[in-house]
Amino acid sequence: MARKLIATRLRHCGLEALVDDAALIVSELVTNAIQHGDGDQITMTMTLQGSFLRLAVHGETPGRPVVRKAPEDAECGRGLFLVDCLAAAHGGTWGTEQNGTTTWCTLAVDSRP
C-alpha cells in the first residue's frame, strides 16, 4: 500500500523519475518499522523541501537503525544498504531522528541516477 501511495503522489506531482526508487525506499523503511517496531501504528510522510523530496517513516522503533553487511546468501538484511545506495544515487542522504523512532531519506528532485 505504501508503494502505491508514494507512486501515485509522485506521478501527480510530476516526479515520475523518482517513482521506482522512492517506492523501494518507502517499502524498506516501512518493513523495518513493522519488523523492529514496538508500537501498533506507523506513519509515513512525503514532503518537498526545497529541491529535495523527503520520505519519512515513523514507528515506535527503539534505538537507531544501522546499515548491516548481510552475508551473500542471506535473504534479508540489506534494506538500509539499499536505502543508502539509492539516496546517494539521487544526491540525497538518510538518517534517523535522535530517538530513533523516525527514519528518513532525502532525494534530490532534479538528479538522475
C-alpha contacts under 8 A as a table, 3 or more apart, distances in Angstrom:
res1	aa1	res2	aa2	distance
1	M	4	K	5.23
1	M	5	L	6.19
2	A	5	L	5.13
2	A	6	I	6.19
2	A	23	A	7.51
2	A	26	V	6.77
2	A	27	S	6.64
2	A	30	V	7.82
3	R	6	I	5.33
3	R	7	A	6.07
3	R	23	A	4.66
3	R	24	L	7.17
3	R	26	V	6.64
3	R	27	S	6.21
4	K	7	A	5.12
4	K	8	T	6.01
4	K	23	A	7.58
5	L	8	T	5.29
5	L	9	R	6.18
6	I	9	R	5.22
6	I	10	L	6.01
6	I	19	V	7.31
6	I	22	A	7.23
6	I	23	A	6.12
6	I	26	V	7.86
6	I	46	M	7.76
7	A	10	L	5.25
7	A	11	R	6.14
7	A	16	E	7.94
7	A	19	V	5.18
7	A	20	D	7.52
7	A	22	A	7.76
7	A	23	A	6.35
8	T	11	R	5.28
8	T	12	H	6.19
9	R	12	H	5.00
9	R	13	C	6.24
10	L	13	C	5.02
10	L	14	G	6.24
10	L	15	L	4.98
10	L	16	E	6.08
10	L	18	L	7.34
10	L	19	V	6.26
11	R	14	G	5.06
11	R	15	L	5.52
11	R	16	E	5.02
11	R	19	V	7.28
12	H	15	L	7.55
15	L	18	L	5.81
15	L	19	V	7.02
15	L	109	V	7.26
16	E	19	V	5.26
17	A	20	D	7.58
17	A	112	R	7.78
18	L	21	D	5.70
18	L	22	A	5.71
18	L	109	V	7.47
19	V	22	A	5.31
19	V	23	A	5.90
20	D	23	A	5.26
20	D	24	L	6.32
21	D	24	L	5.14
21	D	25	I	6.16
21	D	86	L	6.64
22	A	25	I	5.02
22	A	26	V	6.11
22	A	55	L	7.91
23	A	26	V	5.22
23	A	27	S	6.06
24	L	27	S	5.02
24	L	28	E	6.25
25	I	28	E	5.21
25	I	29	L	6.22
25	I	82	L	7.51
25	I	83	V	5.45
25	I	86	L	7.66
25	I	105	C	7.96
26	V	29	L	5.08
26	V	30	V	5.96
26	V	55	L	7.12
26	V	56	A	7.89
26	V	57	V	7.61
27	S	30	V	5.28
27	S	31	T	6.01
28	E	31	T	5.07
28	E	32	N	6.20
28	E	79	G	5.36
28	E	80	L	7.17
28	E	83	V	7.37
29	L	32	N	5.15
29	L	33	A	6.30
29	L	56	A	7.99
29	L	57	V	6.25
29	L	79	G	7.65
29	L	80	L	7.79
29	L	103	T	7.01
30	V	33	A	5.03
30	V	34	I	6.20
30	V	42	I	7.59
30	V	44	M	7.90
30	V	57	V	6.36
31	T	34	I	5.09
31	T	35	Q	6.02
32	N	35	Q	5.14
32	N	36	H	5.73
32	N	37	G	7.47
32	N	79	G	7.87
33	A	36	H	5.47
33	A	37	G	4.98
33	A	42	I	7.05
33	A	57	V	7.49
33	A	58	H	7.38
33	A	59	G	5.41
33	A	60	E	7.41
33	A	61	T	6.35
34	I	37	G	5.51
34	I	42	I	7.77
34	I	59	G	7.78
36	H	61	T	5.93
37	G	59	G	6.00
37	G	60	E	5.04
37	G	61	T	4.06
37	G	62	P	7.03
38	D	59	G	7.75
38	D	60	E	5.21
38	D	61	T	5.84
38	D	62	P	7.48
39	G	42	I	7.79
39	G	59	G	6.54
39	G	60	E	4.84
39	G	61	T	7.50
40	D	60	E	7.93
41	Q	59	G	6.43
41	Q	60	E	7.75
42	I	57	V	6.91
42	I	58	H	5.59
42	I	59	G	4.73
42	I	60	E	7.74
43	T	57	V	5.64
43	T	58	H	5.00
43	T	59	G	6.64
44	M	55	L	7.39
44	M	56	A	5.63
44	M	57	V	4.43
44	M	58	H	6.32
45	T	54	R	7.87
45	T	55	L	5.81
45	T	56	A	5.21
45	T	57	V	6.51
46	M	53	L	7.04
46	M	54	R	5.63
46	M	55	L	4.67
46	M	56	A	6.55
47	T	53	L	5.84
47	T	54	R	5.18
47	T	55	L	6.71
48	L	51	S	7.04
48	L	52	F	5.74
48	L	53	L	4.60
48	L	54	R	6.09
49	Q	52	F	5.25
49	Q	53	L	6.25
49	Q	54	R	6.89
51	S	108	A	5.84
51	S	109	V	5.71
51	S	110	D	7.27
52	F	92	G	7.68
52	F	106	T	6.01
52	F	107	L	5.37
52	F	108	A	4.39
52	F	109	V	5.41
53	L	106	T	5.44
53	L	107	L	5.14
53	L	108	A	6.23
53	L	109	V	6.13
54	R	104	W	6.87
54	R	105	C	5.70
54	R	106	T	4.46
54	R	107	L	6.63
55	L	104	W	5.50
55	L	105	C	5.24
55	L	106	T	6.31
56	A	102	T	6.56
56	A	103	T	5.68
56	A	104	W	4.07
56	A	105	C	6.40
57	V	102	T	5.50
57	V	103	T	5.50
57	V	104	W	6.33
58	H	101	T	5.63
58	H	102	T	4.15
58	H	103	T	6.54
59	G	101	T	5.39
59	G	102	T	6.30
60	E	101	T	5.27
61	T	64	R	7.94
61	T	100	G	6.43
61	T	101	T	5.00
61	T	102	T	7.90
62	P	99	N	7.43
62	P	100	G	6.06
62	P	101	T	6.45
63	G	99	N	6.59
63	G	100	G	5.01
63	G	101	T	7.51
64	R	96	T	6.67
64	R	98	Q	7.88
64	R	99	N	7.21
64	R	100	G	4.49
64	R	101	T	7.74
65	P	96	T	7.60
65	P	100	G	7.19
66	V	80	L	7.13
67	V	78	R	7.60
67	V	79	G	7.93
67	V	80	L	5.20
67	V	81	F	5.46
68	R	77	G	6.55
68	R	78	R	6.81
68	R	80	L	7.49
68	R	81	F	6.98
69	K	77	G	7.41
69	K	78	R	7.19
69	K	81	F	7.91
70	A	74	A	6.18
70	A	76	C	7.37
70	A	77	G	5.41
70	A	78	R	6.22
71	P	74	A	5.25
74	A	77	G	7.21
76	C	79	G	7.53
77	G	80	L	7.84
78	R	81	F	5.13
78	R	82	L	6.17
79	G	82	L	5.22
79	G	83	V	6.33
80	L	83	V	4.78
80	L	84	D	5.98
81	F	84	D	5.10
81	F	85	C	6.20
82	L	85	C	5.11
82	L	86	L	6.03
83	V	86	L	5.26
83	V	87	A	5.97
83	V	94	W	7.39
83	V	105	C	7.60
84	D	87	A	5.26
84	D	88	A	6.16
84	D	93	T	6.75
84	D	94	W	6.48
85	C	88	A	5.20
85	C	89	A	6.12
86	L	89	A	5.01
86	L	90	H	6.36
87	A	90	H	5.23
87	A	91	G	6.32
87	A	92	G	4.70
87	A	93	T	5.06
87	A	94	W	6.76
87	A	105	C	6.70
87	A	106	T	6.41
87	A	107	L	5.70
88	A	91	G	5.05
88	A	92	G	5.24
88	A	93	T	5.96
89	A	92	G	7.40
89	A	112	R	7.65
89	A	113	P	5.12
90	H	107	L	5.24
90	H	108	A	5.58
90	H	109	V	7.85
90	H	111	S	5.34
90	H	112	R	6.31
90	H	113	P	5.69
91	G	107	L	6.10
91	G	108	A	5.48
91	G	111	S	6.55
92	G	105	C	7.22
92	G	106	T	4.86
92	G	107	L	4.50
92	G	108	A	5.84
93	T	105	C	5.73
93	T	106	T	5.40
93	T	107	L	7.08
94	W	103	T	7.45
94	W	104	W	5.50
94	W	105	C	4.03
94	W	106	T	6.18
95	G	103	T	5.78
95	G	104	W	5.53
95	G	105	C	6.53
96	T	99	N	7.75
96	T	100	G	5.49
96	T	101	T	7.31
96	T	102	T	5.54
96	T	103	T	4.28
96	T	104	W	5.96
97	E	100	G	5.28
97	E	101	T	6.62
97	E	102	T	5.48
97	E	103	T	6.56
97	E	104	W	7.99
98	Q	101	T	8.00
99	N	102	T	7.82
100	G	103	T	6.97
107	L	111	S	7.92
108	A	111	S	5.47
